Amino acid sequence: MPPRIIPILNRLRQDVAADLAKETIEEGCRQCNYSWRKRVLDPTITIYLFLLQVLHGNTACKHVVHFGGWSFTDSAYCQARKRLPLAVLHWLLEKVAATSRAATADTSRWLGHRVWVVDGSSFSMPDEPELQRHFGQPGNQKKGCGFPVAKWLAMFDLTTGMLLRSIPAPLRSHEMSQVVAISRELEPGDLVLGDRGFCSYAHMALLLGRRLHGVFRIHQKQIVDFTPGRPGTGGGSRDVPGLPRSRWILSQGDSDQVVVWYKPKYKPSWMTAEEYGTLPGELPVRELRYRVEVPGYRVREITLVTSLLDAATYPAEALAGLYCRRWQVEINLRHLKISMKMDVLRCETVDGVLKELAMFALAYNLVRSVMGESARLQGVDPDRIGLVDTVRWLIGIEDGDLSVLVVNPSRSGRVEPRVKKRRAKQYMLMTKPRSELRKSLPMKNF
């Protein structure tokens, strides 16, 4: 066992550490029908080294050689990673996530519901032909002058920040095409929280069909009218341009109403005609609007739609507070992509990229489990524990307890501009492949 993995396992909760024990990893290999022979870089050692590599900022494979204490090369380590099936990493990730969910099942609830927040992002990778063919690159980059980029859909537990599931997809694919797969592990009564990109008739119908709930910001193309008793419009041939495609049912206060959404005539691009045909012809939903007033900033109005119809059980103020917490998913994604350096992956094959992504998810969940334990000991919200400080403490060699982790101050309502102060180097952007640019360089005599 790599010496540096020992303090990491010792600092995890006993049940979480058991999910990474040698016996558990070998059981996962057997469950995935993977057989191996006895060697230095067996599946257990390879996974431990892979985990250490990610926790050290996805460092180079040449650096990993120094983690093991044995005489093997970086090439041998890369080959060991290639031999390791992706299914084994997914099996371990599901096991760690299930353990963490069970430990917080009674505490991480909002008005009796487990809340999962979903959002999309992207990541880049090396410019290799296989990755270009599979993921594609942005259209504003010329051939040979850009890097492959993948879309990435992730679902987090709102309270603990644990990553339940993540799914990569080619750049030119709709995020909603993966929304069914990413919510497969949810149970009846769970609630999905998302921005306006996930607000659609089809998505809400799919959730209700599985007895799930949703809270989303209304899509910008959806027309909402809070006039009590307004006539019903929409549905079949009754569409009226400029009027909401819904039927008013009940007013529950100022800017809070229950309406019936009609099924659109045309299916979304991410669904098949057969799937769309199974959806109901109308849906009862609740629309509500509230104001956000921040001193020094313009007053904004936010409109939500939800399947939680009862205003007495789910007050508008509680739903507004819940949607305000949706921003936490942006911080979780920043933790993964910037703090843990997942923004640019290193592998040069599709299988390698997927393994790298799975290991980042596993490492992130281990870090979040430590943050949760430290928050419990210090009596604060888990999101206030410093993630970078937790990673440093987790891979450190000094003895210490969880109560020493940094607690960030609460900055509710804080707004910062998304700008960079430090200037980049003044080099021109690549507009031709490197092989062509090299020919244009002036010849020099040395």
Secondary structure, DSSP 8 states (H G I E B T S, - for coil): --TTHHHHHHHS-HHHHHTTSHHHHHHHHHHTT------TT-HHHHHHHHHHHHHTTS--HHHHHHHHSS---HHHHHHHHHHS-HHHHHHHHHHHHHHHHHHTTTTS-BTTB-EEEEEEEEEE----HHHHHHH---TTS-TTSS--EEEEEEEEETTT--EEEEEEEETTS-GGGGHHHHTTT--TT-EEEE-GGG--HHHHHHHHHTT-EEEEE--TT------TT-----SGGG--TTS-SEEEEEE-STTEEEEEEE--SS--TTS-HHHHHTS-SEEEEEEEEEEE--TTS--EEEEEEES---TTTS-HHHHHHHHHGGGHHHHHHHIIIIIS--SB---SSHHHHHHHHHHHHHHHHHHHHHHHHHHHHHTS-GGGB-HHHHHHHHH--S---GGGS-B----TT--------S---------S-HHHHHHTS-----
